[in-house]
Amino acid sequence: MDPKGQKVKLNDGHFIPVLGFGTAEAKEVPKSEALEVTKFAIEAGFRHIDSAHLYQNEEQVGQAIRSKIADGTVKREDIFYTSKLWSTSLRPELVRPALEKSLNNLQLDYVDLYIIHFPVALKPGETLFPTDENGKPIFDSVDLCRTWEALEKCKDAGLTKSIGVSNFNHKQLEKILNKPGLKYKPVCNQVECHPYFNQSKLLDFCKSHDIVLVAYGALGSQRLKEWVNPNLPFLLEDPVLSAIAKKHKQTPALVALRYQIQRGVVVLAKSYNKKRIKENIQVFDFELTLEDMKAIDGLNSNIRYYDFQQAVDHPEYPYSEEY
């Protein structure tokens, strides 16, 4: 099956490829590597590329996309590129300049999807994680409905084709959906989602509003030390996943990715390893049975790898709600 053909229609009429390449990486990885692996991912067949201002690699990722356009591998319209608005730019007047900065780093005319990275506002400025003398984050207070209106204007200006959110709970989504004068609904909510934390309630909520759930951390955590609780179990070593993988002659990672695609979730596969990047595209070569899906559903155990605890005191901290 041609992976490039597998797309989901967004509520604004655009299409998103169901499998995406995630470019977030640990601090230890040199920036130049983002250029290499993104080029490789496009060569391997990935057409959906996910990055963000926060990742500090948009220059390299943009260069990779442009070089694959220049050498005839793809056309710009074949690529679905996502960028994200960081928490220091949630004030409405900072939204368009932030997107323009990303576009300038990327050297692209538009992004396909621009999303609010995290609902917690941080003090504006160059510092990505502003902290006080005690190392506590310096929060900002912003009405996310006003931020959303600024995103709608970016869509109208043609700087992004689609707009969405990330790490929002259902109440935060509801606030935008119920906003008087709403012009565009969020097309997606990108959240942590994997067999240990399968987000079934949030997924049902999103489906009922024609919002696509996009899964990050779909392979569990790759143990990014600064973000992740190291005592949590390692998803890809799970015996149930391993047994299903063995039965299909696939890897546990592929089973975890396939699980999401079959439940209507758009899934990001993050790897800086060429062998695994090539392997991840094989998610279209097999199918899980209903029994497999039920068994994987049974692994849900409320294990959140990325909980950004530092922001727990902010009124918009998203993870205090059940979903």
Phi, psi and omega in degrees: 000141180279112184300330182296339182279344185275102182227160176241141179277128178276163184291354176256007176096346176281166182242139179242129176297137187291339177246126180239157176259118180271133185253002179295137178217163179296154182303332185292339185281125179296145182305321184303334181293329178299323178297308180304304188289329178292319174301315181298318180298319178295318177299322182288344177123357176293136178238352180246118183241128183245122174221197183189156174304320182304325186287347176057034180227014186295331176300312182290318180295319177298319178298319179298314180298313182295325181289329177284337173284316182298323182271006173085004179296317180220165168257162181304321184287350175281339185264134173251110184247129178251132169238169185225142177278119183279160187299340179277356182236031182279344175298136187307322183287349181262352187293305182297317176301325178294316178294319179297326177294316176300315179299322179293318176297319181286334190059044174241157181277333181205160167253159180278330182213131177236124185232151173289118189294319186202137188286355182270120181278136176245158182307127180300151179145181183287330183292125183290324179233077182295130179229157176273186185296342179264008180077011178273142180299145173263109184278162172236162179242115184225139173280114185297338175294325178288322176301316181299318179298325178292325175293320178302321179294325177296323177294315179298329181279355178081011180283335174219145180281321183225158179227146182203194182226172179213143178060030176265142171273175187293331179290322178292323175296316182301320180301319179286316181299328182265005183296129176301134177078016178304129181262316178229135173285153170300137178278338185208165168227112181268118185222162172297130183200123181199173184302335177276349182210076196273359171057034187298324180291316179294323178298315178298318178299312181298315180301321182292343178248014180058039176250131180278134173270127177250128185263123166251165184063027187293342178255025187078203180261147169268031173054051172291110190306320187288342186252332200245140174291113187287350182274356182283152181295152183268111188308315188288353175262007183296131182297325179293313177300318182297319180295316179295319179299314181300315181302320182268002186054045177234182177261159176303325179298315180295323178296318179296324179287315182298322177307314181294315182300320181288342177261015174081021179258136173279130190239136176262132176250118184253119175204140174251021182247119188300321180298318182284328176300314180296321181293321185296334181287346181282006179299341181270359186268359180209170181225141176273145177279169177300322178296316178303312183299317180296319180297320180290321174306324182291351180276348184305125182216023173061035179264109178260119180280324185249098184246358176041052182307331182303336186261009189300336182275354180280139181302335180264010177305122194278342194264012176278337175283152178300320177207000000 
